[in-house]
């Protein structure tokens, strides 16, 4: 796996269940701090995940964050954003 593949994997999101049409869906997005400056470098990815679930008929029920620590040289801290979406009936 190359350097850019690793970066892509670390900034992607994961789904707890592959089953569709559940009442609740849990997703996790890893937010990366920008190399220079402050703030997240991939907030648009978080926004896309939320909007995709809204289009499927879900609303954001809960969001929690946890600090994933630093990845060392070439990267800032990682924050795990775990979101629970509720199906709008």
Residue pairs with C-beta under 8 A, 6 or more apart in sequence:
1 9
10 30
10 32
10 71
10 78
11 30
11 32
11 41
11 42
11 45
12 29
12 30
12 45
13 27
13 28
13 29
13 30
13 45
13 49
14 27
14 28
15 25
15 26
15 27
16 25
16 26
16 27
16 28
17 25
17 26
21 87
22 87
23 86
23 87
24 61
24 84
24 85
24 86
24 87
25 53
25 58
25 84
25 85
25 87
26 82
26 83
26 84
26 85
27 49
27 53
27 82
27 83
27 85
28 80
28 81
28 82
28 83
29 45
29 46
29 49
29 80
29 81
29 83
30 68
30 78
30 79
30 80
30 81
31 40
31 41
31 42
31 43
31 46
31 65
31 78
31 79
31 80
31 81
32 40
32 41
32 42
32 75
32 76
32 78
33 39
33 40
33 41
33 75
33 76
33 77
33 78
33 79
34 40
34 41
34 76
35 41
35 74
35 75
35 76
40 46
40 79
46 81
49 83
50 60
50 83
53 59
53 60
53 85
54 60
57 87
57 88
58 85
58 86
58 87
58 88
59 85
59 86
59 88
60 83
60 84
60 85
61 84
61 85
61 86
62 83
62 84
63 81
63 82
63 83
63 84
64 81
64 82
65 79
65 80
65 81
65 82
66 79
66 80
66 82
67 77
67 78
67 79
67 80
68 77
68 78
68 79
68 80
69 77
69 78
70 76
70 77
70 78
71 78
